[in-house]
Amino acid sequence: MMYQILYIEFDFDGEDEMDAYDKDRLTSEIIGEVWEADDEDDLVEEVTCASGWCINSIDYRIILD
């Protein structure tokens, strides 16, 4: 299935080396992107692997073919 990310919150707790601009930029790059995944758990895993950050919260819509 195809998923479009509408909202995402990464787990940046304890991250002191990344400034607010870079955190916002990463979040902005992911929002609106379309991802192919088998289910919600797979979507979270795909985004986590691609971004390098764990996810606290995610909202998406399923894109129907």
N, CA, C and O atoms as a Maestro MAE file, in Angstrom:
{
 s_m_m2io_version
 :::
 2.0.0
}

f_m_ct {
 s_m_title
 :::
 protein
 m_atom[260] {
  # First column is atom index #
  i_m_mmod_type
  r_m_x_coord
  r_m_y_coord
  r_m_z_coord
  i_m_residue_number
  s_m_chain_name
  s_m_pdb_residue_name
  s_m_pdb_atom_name
  i_m_atomic_number
  :::
  1 25 0.837 -1.181 0.000 1 A "MET " " N  " 7
  2 3 0.000 0.000 0.000 1 A "MET " " CA " 6
  3 2 0.880 1.242 0.000 1 A "MET " " C  " 6
  4 15 2.051 1.203 0.378 1 A "MET " " O  " 8
  5 25 0.294 2.319 -0.425 2 A "MET " " N  " 7
  6 3 0.994 3.600 -0.460 2 A "MET " " CA " 6
  7 2 0.427 4.495 0.652 2 A "MET " " C  " 6
  8 15 -0.786 4.581 0.845 2 A "MET " " O  " 8
  9 25 1.333 5.153 1.371 3 A "TYR " " N  " 7
  10 3 0.965 6.021 2.485 3 A "TYR " " CA " 6
  11 2 1.579 7.396 2.273 3 A "TYR " " C  " 6
  12 15 2.735 7.510 1.867 3 A "TYR " " O  " 8
  13 25 0.802 8.441 2.550 4 A "GLN " " N  " 7
  14 3 1.339 9.796 2.532 4 A "GLN " " CA " 6
  15 2 1.386 10.304 3.968 4 A "GLN " " C  " 6
  16 15 0.386 10.284 4.685 4 A "GLN " " O  " 8
  17 25 2.565 10.758 4.369 5 A "ILE " " N  " 7
  18 3 2.756 11.256 5.733 5 A "ILE " " CA " 6
  19 2 2.131 12.637 5.861 5 A "ILE " " C  " 6
  20 15 2.463 13.549 5.104 5 A "ILE " " O  " 8
  21 25 1.220 12.787 6.826 6 A "LEU " " N  " 7
  22 3 0.570 14.067 7.086 6 A "LEU " " CA " 6
  23 2 1.187 14.791 8.281 6 A "LEU " " C  " 6
  24 15 1.219 16.021 8.326 6 A "LEU " " O  " 8
  25 25 1.676 14.013 9.244 7 A "TYR " " N  " 7
  26 3 2.284 14.575 10.458 7 A "TYR " " CA " 6
  27 2 3.257 13.538 10.989 7 A "TYR " " C  " 6
  28 15 2.999 12.336 10.921 7 A "TYR " " O  " 8
  29 25 4.365 14.007 11.514 8 A "ILE " " N  " 7
  30 3 5.311 13.097 12.146 8 A "ILE " " CA " 6
  31 2 6.046 13.826 13.260 8 A "ILE " " C  " 6
  32 15 6.391 15.001 13.131 8 A "ILE " " O  " 8
  33 25 6.278 13.122 14.341 9 A "GLU " " N  " 7
  34 3 7.060 13.659 15.457 9 A "GLU " " CA " 6
  35 2 8.158 12.644 15.756 9 A "GLU " " C  " 6
  36 15 7.887 11.509 16.148 9 A "GLU " " O  " 8
  37 25 9.388 13.072 15.565 10 A "PHE " " N  " 7
  38 3 10.523 12.211 15.837 10 A "PHE " " CA " 6
  39 2 10.921 12.295 17.301 10 A "PHE " " C  " 6
  40 15 10.601 13.267 17.985 10 A "PHE " " O  " 8
  41 25 11.610 11.287 17.772 11 A "ASP " " N  " 7
  42 3 12.101 11.244 19.144 11 A "ASP " " CA " 6
  43 2 13.483 11.894 19.194 11 A "ASP " " C  " 6
  44 15 14.507 11.216 19.109 11 A "ASP " " O  " 8
  45 25 13.491 13.219 19.334 12 A "PHE " " N  " 7
  46 3 14.744 13.972 19.405 12 A "PHE " " CA " 6
  47 2 15.198 14.185 20.844 12 A "PHE " " C  " 6
  48 15 16.170 14.905 21.069 12 A "PHE " " O  " 8
  49 25 14.532 13.587 21.823 13 A "ASP " " N  " 7
  50 3 14.906 13.758 23.229 13 A "ASP " " CA " 6
  51 2 16.358 13.345 23.446 13 A "ASP " " C  " 6
  52 15 16.799 12.295 22.980 13 A "ASP " " O  " 8
  53 25 17.064 14.167 24.142 14 A "GLY " " N  " 7
  54 3 18.458 13.878 24.452 14 A "GLY " " CA " 6
  55 2 19.414 14.199 23.314 14 A "GLY " " C  " 6
  56 15 20.615 13.952 23.430 14 A "GLY " " O  " 8
  57 25 18.911 14.737 22.234 15 A "GLU " " N  " 7
  58 3 19.762 15.080 21.079 15 A "GLU " " CA " 6
  59 2 20.187 16.537 21.210 15 A "GLU " " C  " 6
  60 15 19.387 17.449 21.003 15 A "GLU " " O  " 8
  61 25 21.447 16.743 21.553 16 A "ASP " " N  " 7
  62 3 21.966 18.091 21.730 16 A "ASP " " CA " 6
  63 2 22.783 18.561 20.537 16 A "ASP " " C  " 6
  64 15 23.006 19.761 20.379 16 A "ASP " " O  " 8
  65 25 23.229 17.641 19.699 17 A "GLU " " N  " 7
  66 3 24.089 18.006 18.576 17 A "GLU " " CA " 6
  67 2 23.307 18.545 17.382 17 A "GLU " " C  " 6
  68 15 23.871 19.256 16.551 17 A "GLU " " O  " 8
  69 25 22.035 18.223 17.285 18 A "MET " " N  " 7
  70 3 21.220 18.669 16.159 18 A "MET " " CA " 6
  71 2 20.442 19.912 16.587 18 A "MET " " C  " 6
  72 15 19.730 19.890 17.591 18 A "MET " " O  " 8
  73 25 20.580 20.995 15.823 19 A "ASP " " N  " 7
  74 3 19.875 22.218 16.205 19 A "ASP " " CA " 6
  75 2 18.418 22.177 15.719 19 A "ASP " " C  " 6
  76 15 18.028 21.300 14.948 19 A "ASP " " O  " 8
  77 25 17.634 23.140 16.186 20 A "ALA " " N  " 7
  78 3 16.204 23.180 15.881 20 A "ALA " " CA " 6
  79 2 15.948 23.287 14.385 20 A "ALA " " C  " 6
  80 15 14.992 22.699 13.879 20 A "ALA " " O  " 8
  81 25 16.784 24.024 13.675 21 A "TYR " " N  " 7
  82 3 16.617 24.162 12.226 21 A "TYR " " CA " 6
  83 2 16.713 22.804 11.534 21 A "TYR " " C  " 6
  84 15 15.879 22.477 10.690 21 A "TYR " " O  " 8
  85 25 17.723 22.018 11.887 22 A "ASP " " N  " 7
  86 3 17.893 20.705 11.265 22 A "ASP " " CA " 6
  87 2 16.771 19.748 11.633 22 A "ASP " " C  " 6
  88 15 16.348 18.939 10.807 22 A "ASP " " O  " 8
  89 25 16.289 19.834 12.856 23 A "LYS " " N  " 7
  90 3 15.157 19.002 13.270 23 A "LYS " " CA " 6
  91 2 13.911 19.359 12.462 23 A "LYS " " C  " 6
  92 15 13.194 18.477 11.988 23 A "LYS " " O  " 8
  93 25 13.663 20.654 12.312 24 A "ASP " " N  " 7
  94 3 12.516 21.112 11.520 24 A "ASP " " CA " 6
  95 2 12.666 20.728 10.052 24 A "ASP " " C  " 6
  96 15 11.693 20.339 9.407 24 A "ASP " " O  " 8
  97 25 13.868 20.834 9.531 25 A "ARG " " N  " 7
  98 3 14.115 20.490 8.133 25 A "ARG " " CA " 6
  99 2 13.851 19.008 7.879 25 A "ARG " " C  " 6
  100 15 13.209 18.653 6.891 25 A "ARG " " O  " 8
  101 25 14.339 18.149 8.759 26 A "LEU " " N  " 7
  102 3 14.099 16.714 8.617 26 A "LEU " " CA " 6
  103 2 12.603 16.411 8.662 26 A "LEU " " C  " 6
  104 15 12.095 15.657 7.832 26 A "LEU " " O  " 8
  105 25 11.910 16.987 9.610 27 A "THR " " N  " 7
  106 3 10.471 16.773 9.733 27 A "THR " " CA " 6
  107 2 9.749 17.256 8.480 27 A "THR " " C  " 6
  108 15 8.861 16.569 7.977 27 A "THR " " O  " 8
  109 25 10.115 18.418 7.974 28 A "SER " " N  " 7
  110 3 9.492 18.970 6.770 28 A "SER " " CA " 6
  111 2 9.747 18.112 5.534 28 A "SER " " C  " 6
  112 15 8.895 18.022 4.650 28 A "SER " " O  " 8
  113 25 10.911 17.487 5.471 29 A "GLU " " N  " 7
  114 3 11.237 16.636 4.334 29 A "GLU " " CA " 6
  115 2 10.365 15.382 4.305 29 A "GLU " " C  " 6
  116 15 10.057 14.868 3.230 29 A "GLU " " O  " 8
  117 25 9.971 14.895 5.458 30 A "ILE " " N  " 7
  118 3 9.188 13.662 5.539 30 A "ILE " " CA " 6
  119 2 7.701 13.934 5.311 30 A "ILE " " C  " 6
  120 15 7.020 13.151 4.649 30 A "ILE " " O  " 8
  121 25 7.196 15.043 5.857 31 A "ILE " " N  " 7
  122 3 5.774 15.361 5.702 31 A "ILE " " CA " 6
  123 2 5.464 15.592 4.226 31 A "ILE " " C  " 6
  124 15 6.148 16.348 3.537 31 A "ILE " " O  " 8
  125 25 4.414 14.917 3.765 32 A "GLY " " N  " 7
  126 3 3.993 15.028 2.373 32 A "GLY " " CA " 6
  127 2 4.555 13.932 1.486 32 A "GLY " " C  " 6
  128 15 4.041 13.687 0.394 32 A "GLY " " O  " 8
  129 25 5.609 13.271 1.950 33 A "GLU " " N  " 7
  130 3 6.214 12.204 1.154 33 A "GLU " " CA " 6
  131 2 5.300 10.982 1.100 33 A "GLU " " C  " 6
  132 15 4.533 10.717 2.026 33 A "GLU " " O  " 8
  133 25 5.399 10.247 -0.006 34 A "VAL " " N  " 7
  134 3 4.629 9.025 -0.181 34 A "VAL " " CA " 6
  135 2 5.573 7.844 -0.007 34 A "VAL " " C  " 6
  136 15 6.657 7.804 -0.588 34 A "VAL " " O  " 8
  137 25 5.141 6.888 0.799 35 A "TRP " " N  " 7
  138 3 5.941 5.714 1.135 35 A "TRP " " CA " 6
  139 2 5.165 4.453 0.790 35 A "TRP " " C  " 6
  140 15 3.944 4.405 0.941 35 A "TRP " " O  " 8
  141 25 5.868 3.449 0.334 36 A "GLU " " N  " 7
  142 3 5.254 2.150 0.104 36 A "GLU " " CA " 6
  143 2 5.590 1.261 1.295 36 A "GLU " " C  " 6
  144 15 6.750 1.133 1.687 36 A "GLU " " O  " 8
  145 25 4.545 0.645 1.868 37 A "ALA " " N  " 7
  146 3 4.731 -0.227 3.026 37 A "ALA " " CA " 6
  147 2 3.593 -1.236 3.073 37 A "ALA " " C  " 6
  148 15 2.534 -1.028 2.481 37 A "ALA " " O  " 8
  149 25 3.828 -2.328 3.784 38 A "ASP " " N  " 7
  150 3 2.817 -3.380 3.902 38 A "ASP " " CA " 6
  151 2 1.695 -3.011 4.861 38 A "ASP " " C  " 6
  152 15 0.535 -3.356 4.632 38 A "ASP " " O  " 8
  153 25 2.044 -2.304 5.941 39 A "ASP " " N  " 7
  154 3 1.078 -1.897 6.950 39 A "ASP " " CA " 6
  155 2 1.683 -0.759 7.764 39 A "ASP " " C  " 6
  156 15 2.775 -0.284 7.454 39 A "ASP " " O  " 8
  157 25 0.973 -0.318 8.810 40 A "GLU " " N  " 7
  158 3 1.454 0.821 9.605 40 A "GLU " " CA " 6
  159 2 2.792 0.527 10.273 40 A "GLU " " C  " 6
  160 15 3.671 1.388 10.309 40 A "GLU " " O  " 8
  161 25 2.950 -0.676 10.800 41 A "ASP " " N  " 7
  162 3 4.219 -1.024 11.442 41 A "ASP " " CA " 6
  163 2 5.373 -0.978 10.445 41 A "ASP " " C  " 6
  164 15 6.463 -0.505 10.769 41 A "ASP " " O  " 8
  165 25 5.132 -1.464 9.246 42 A "ASP " " N  " 7
  166 3 6.159 -1.431 8.207 42 A "ASP " " CA " 6
  167 2 6.460 0.011 7.802 42 A "ASP " " C  " 6
  168 15 7.613 0.355 7.542 42 A "ASP " " O  " 8
  169 25 5.435 0.847 7.747 43 A "LEU " " N  " 7
  170 3 5.632 2.264 7.430 43 A "LEU " " CA " 6
  171 2 6.548 2.925 8.457 43 A "LEU " " C  " 6
  172 15 7.488 3.633 8.098 43 A "LEU " " O  " 8
  173 25 6.268 2.691 9.725 44 A "VAL " " N  " 7
  174 3 7.101 3.258 10.792 44 A "VAL " " CA " 6
  175 2 8.535 2.765 10.648 44 A "VAL " " C  " 6
  176 15 9.477 3.543 10.796 44 A "VAL " " O  " 8
  177 25 8.703 1.494 10.363 45 A "GLU " " N  " 7
  178 3 10.044 0.927 10.194 45 A "GLU " " CA " 6
  179 2 10.757 1.548 8.994 45 A "GLU " " C  " 6
  180 15 11.943 1.868 9.077 45 A "GLU " " O  " 8
  181 25 10.053 1.720 7.889 46 A "GLU " " N  " 7
  182 3 10.646 2.318 6.684 46 A "GLU " " CA " 6
  183 2 11.119 3.746 6.950 46 A "GLU " " C  " 6
  184 15 12.236 4.113 6.586 46 A "GLU " " O  " 8
  185 25 10.267 4.546 7.584 47 A "VAL " " N  " 7
  186 3 10.613 5.948 7.861 47 A "VAL " " CA " 6
  187 2 11.746 6.026 8.878 47 A "VAL " " C  " 6
  188 15 12.643 6.860 8.749 47 A "VAL " " O  " 8
  189 25 11.709 5.166 9.882 48 A "THR " " N  " 7
  190 3 12.768 5.137 10.888 48 A "THR " " CA " 6
  191 2 14.109 4.806 10.246 48 A "THR " " C  " 6
  192 15 15.112 5.466 10.518 48 A "THR " " O  " 8
  193 25 14.126 3.796 9.405 49 A "CYS " " N  " 7
  194 3 15.379 3.403 8.746 49 A "CYS " " CA " 6
  195 2 15.888 4.502 7.816 49 A "CYS " " C  " 6
  196 15 17.089 4.769 7.775 49 A "CYS " " O  " 8
  197 25 14.993 5.136 7.074 50 A "ALA " " N  " 7
  198 3 15.398 6.171 6.123 50 A "ALA " " CA " 6
  199 2 15.876 7.441 6.823 50 A "ALA " " C  " 6
  200 15 16.813 8.091 6.359 50 A "ALA " " O  " 8
  201 25 15.241 7.794 7.934 51 A "SER " " N  " 7
  202 3 15.586 9.047 8.617 51 A "SER " " CA " 6
  203 2 16.686 8.856 9.655 51 A "SER " " C  " 6
  204 15 17.445 9.783 9.939 51 A "SER " " O  " 8
  205 25 16.769 7.665 10.214 52 A "GLY " " N  " 7
  206 3 17.726 7.421 11.284 52 A "GLY " " CA " 6
  207 2 17.205 7.790 12.657 52 A "GLY " " C  " 6
  208 15 17.963 7.786 13.627 52 A "GLY " " O  " 8
  209 25 15.917 8.109 12.757 53 A "TRP " " N  " 7
  210 3 15.317 8.537 14.023 53 A "TRP " " CA " 6
  211 2 14.084 7.712 14.336 53 A "TRP " " C  " 6
  212 15 13.317 7.360 13.440 53 A "TRP " " O  " 8
  213 25 13.896 7.406 15.616 54 A "CYS " " N  " 7
  214 3 12.670 6.746 16.059 54 A "CYS " " CA " 6
  215 2 11.515 7.739 15.979 54 A "CYS " " C  " 6
  216 15 11.720 8.952 15.985 54 A "CYS " " O  " 8
  217 25 10.317 7.210 15.906 55 A "ILE " " N  " 7
  218 3 9.125 8.037 15.740 55 A "ILE " " CA " 6
  219 2 8.283 7.981 17.003 55 A "ILE " " C  " 6
  220 15 7.981 6.900 17.508 55 A "ILE " " O  " 8
  221 25 7.903 9.151 17.515 56 A "ASN " " N  " 7
  222 3 6.981 9.228 18.653 56 A "ASN " " CA " 6
  223 2 5.534 9.162 18.199 56 A "ASN " " C  " 6
  224 15 4.704 8.516 18.838 56 A "ASN " " O  " 8
  225 25 5.229 9.840 17.082 57 A "SER " " N  " 7
  226 3 3.860 9.934 16.611 57 A "SER " " CA " 6
  227 2 3.869 10.100 15.098 57 A "SER " " C  " 6
  228 15 4.746 10.759 14.540 57 A "SER " " O  " 8
  229 25 2.880 9.492 14.437 58 A "ILE " " N  " 7
  230 3 2.783 9.612 12.985 58 A "ILE " " CA " 6
  231 2 1.313 9.614 12.581 58 A "ILE " " C  " 6
  232 15 0.500 8.893 13.160 58 A "ILE " " O  " 8
  233 25 0.985 10.419 11.597 59 A "ASP " " N  " 7
  234 3 -0.349 10.442 11.013 59 A "ASP " " CA " 6
  235 2 -0.162 10.362 9.508 59 A "ASP " " C  " 6
  236 15 0.759 10.970 8.961 59 A "ASP " " O  " 8
  237 25 -1.014 9.631 8.849 60 A "TYR " " N  " 7
  238 3 -0.856 9.387 7.412 60 A "TYR " " CA " 6
  239 2 -2.225 9.160 6.783 60 A "TYR " " C  " 6
  240 15 -3.235 9.015 7.471 60 A "TYR " " O  " 8
  241 25 -2.223 9.133 5.466 61 A "ARG " " N  " 7
  242 3 -3.412 8.723 4.739 61 A "ARG " " CA " 6
  243 2 -3.004 7.642 3.764 61 A "ARG " " C  " 6
  244 15 -1.890 7.653 3.241 61 A "ARG " " O  " 8
  245 25 -3.900 6.716 3.524 62 A "ILE " " N  " 7
  246 3 -3.654 5.654 2.563 62 A "ILE " " CA " 6
  247 2 -4.046 6.172 1.199 62 A "ILE " " C  " 6
  248 15 -5.133 6.722 1.023 62 A "ILE " " O  " 8
  249 25 -3.167 5.998 0.237 63 A "ILE " " N  " 7
  250 3 -3.433 6.420 -1.132 63 A "ILE " " CA " 6
  251 2 -3.982 5.221 -1.883 63 A "ILE " " C  " 6
  252 15 -3.305 4.205 -2.035 63 A "ILE " " O  " 8
  253 25 -5.197 5.347 -2.342 64 A "LEU " " N  " 7
  254 3 -5.834 4.265 -3.084 64 A "LEU " " CA " 6
  255 2 -5.437 4.341 -4.545 64 A "LEU " " C  " 6
  256 15 -5.324 5.424 -5.119 64 A "LEU " " O  " 8
  257 25 -5.229 3.193 -5.130 65 A "ASP " " N  " 7
  258 3 -4.872 3.138 -6.559 65 A "ASP " " CA " 6
  259 2 -6.075 3.336 -7.435 65 A "ASP " " C  " 6
  260 15 -5.956 3.319 -8.660 65 A "ASP " " O  " 8
  :::
 }
 m_bond[259] {
  # First column is bond index #
  i_m_from
  i_m_to
  i_m_order
  :::
  1 1 2 1
  2 2 3 1
  3 3 4 2
  4 3 5 1
  5 5 6 1
  6 6 7 1
  7 7 8 2
  8 7 9 1
  9 9 10 1
  10 10 11 1
  11 11 12 2
  12 11 13 1
  13 13 14 1
  14 14 15 1
  15 15 16 2
  16 15 17 1
  17 17 18 1
  18 18 19 1
  19 19 20 2
  20 19 21 1
  21 21 22 1
  22 22 23 1
  23 23 24 2
  24 23 25 1
  25 25 26 1
  26 26 27 1
  27 27 28 2
  28 27 29 1
  29 29 30 1
  30 30 31 1
  31 31 32 2
  32 31 33 1
  33 33 34 1
  34 34 35 1
  35 35 36 2
  36 35 37 1
  37 37 38 1
  38 38 39 1
  39 39 40 2
  40 39 41 1
  41 41 42 1
  42 42 43 1
  43 43 44 2
  44 43 45 1
  45 45 46 1
  46 46 47 1
  47 47 48 2
  48 47 49 1
  49 49 50 1
  50 50 51 1
  51 51 52 2
  52 51 53 1
  53 53 54 1
  54 54 55 1
  55 55 56 2
  56 55 57 1
  57 57 58 1
  58 58 59 1
  59 59 60 2
  60 59 61 1
  61 61 62 1
  62 62 63 1
  63 63 64 2
  64 63 65 1
  65 65 66 1
  66 66 67 1
  67 67 68 2
  68 67 69 1
  69 69 70 1
  70 70 71 1
  71 71 72 2
  72 71 73 1
  73 73 74 1
  74 74 75 1
  75 75 76 2
  76 75 77 1
  77 77 78 1
  78 78 79 1
  79 79 80 2
  80 79 81 1
  81 81 82 1
  82 82 83 1
  83 83 84 2
  84 83 85 1
  85 85 86 1
  86 86 87 1
  87 87 88 2
  88 87 89 1
  89 89 90 1
  90 90 91 1
  91 91 92 2
  92 91 93 1
  93 93 94 1
  94 94 95 1
  95 95 96 2
  96 95 97 1
  97 97 98 1
  98 98 99 1
  99 99 100 2
  100 99 101 1
  101 101 102 1
  102 102 103 1
  103 103 104 2
  104 103 105 1
  105 105 106 1
  106 106 107 1
  107 107 108 2
  108 107 109 1
  109 109 110 1
  110 110 111 1
  111 111 112 2
  112 111 113 1
  113 113 114 1
  114 114 115 1
  115 115 116 2
  116 115 117 1
  117 117 118 1
  118 118 119 1
  119 119 120 2
  120 119 121 1
  121 121 122 1
  122 122 123 1
  123 123 124 2
  124 123 125 1
  125 125 126 1
  126 126 127 1
  127 127 128 2
  128 127 129 1
  129 129 130 1
  130 130 131 1
  131 131 132 2
  132 131 133 1
  133 133 134 1
  134 134 135 1
  135 135 136 2
  136 135 137 1
  137 137 138 1
  138 138 139 1
  139 139 140 2
  140 139 141 1
  141 141 142 1
  142 142 143 1
  143 143 144 2
  144 143 145 1
  145 145 146 1
  146 146 147 1
  147 147 148 2
  148 147 149 1
  149 149 150 1
  150 150 151 1
  151 151 152 2
  152 151 153 1
  153 153 154 1
  154 154 155 1
  155 155 156 2
  156 155 157 1
  157 157 158 1
  158 158 159 1
  159 159 160 2
  160 159 161 1
  161 161 162 1
  162 162 163 1
  163 163 164 2
  164 163 165 1
  165 165 166 1
  166 166 167 1
  167 167 168 2
  168 167 169 1
  169 169 170 1
  170 170 171 1
  171 171 172 2
  172 171 173 1
  173 173 174 1
  174 174 175 1
  175 175 176 2
  176 175 177 1
  177 177 178 1
  178 178 179 1
  179 179 180 2
  180 179 181 1
  181 181 182 1
  182 182 183 1
  183 183 184 2
  184 183 185 1
  185 185 186 1
  186 186 187 1
  187 187 188 2
  188 187 189 1
  189 189 190 1
  190 190 191 1
  191 191 192 2
  192 191 193 1
  193 193 194 1
  194 194 195 1
  195 195 196 2
  196 195 197 1
  197 197 198 1
  198 198 199 1
  199 199 200 2
  200 199 201 1
  201 201 202 1
  202 202 203 1
  203 203 204 2
  204 203 205 1
  205 205 206 1
  206 206 207 1
  207 207 208 2
  208 207 209 1
  209 209 210 1
  210 210 211 1
  211 211 212 2
  212 211 213 1
  213 213 214 1
  214 214 215 1
  215 215 216 2
  216 215 217 1
  217 217 218 1
  218 218 219 1
  219 219 220 2
  220 219 221 1
  221 221 222 1
  222 222 223 1
  223 223 224 2
  224 223 225 1
  225 225 226 1
  226 226 227 1
  227 227 228 2
  228 227 229 1
  229 229 230 1
  230 230 231 1
  231 231 232 2
  232 231 233 1
  233 233 234 1
  234 234 235 1
  235 235 236 2
  236 235 237 1
  237 237 238 1
  238 238 239 1
  239 239 240 2
  240 239 241 1
  241 241 242 1
  242 242 243 1
  243 243 244 2
  244 243 245 1
  245 245 246 1
  246 246 247 1
  247 247 248 2
  248 247 249 1
  249 249 250 1
  250 250 251 1
  251 251 252 2
  252 251 253 1
  253 253 254 1
  254 254 255 1
  255 255 256 2
  256 255 257 1
  257 257 258 1
  258 258 259 1
  259 259 260 2
  :::
 }
}
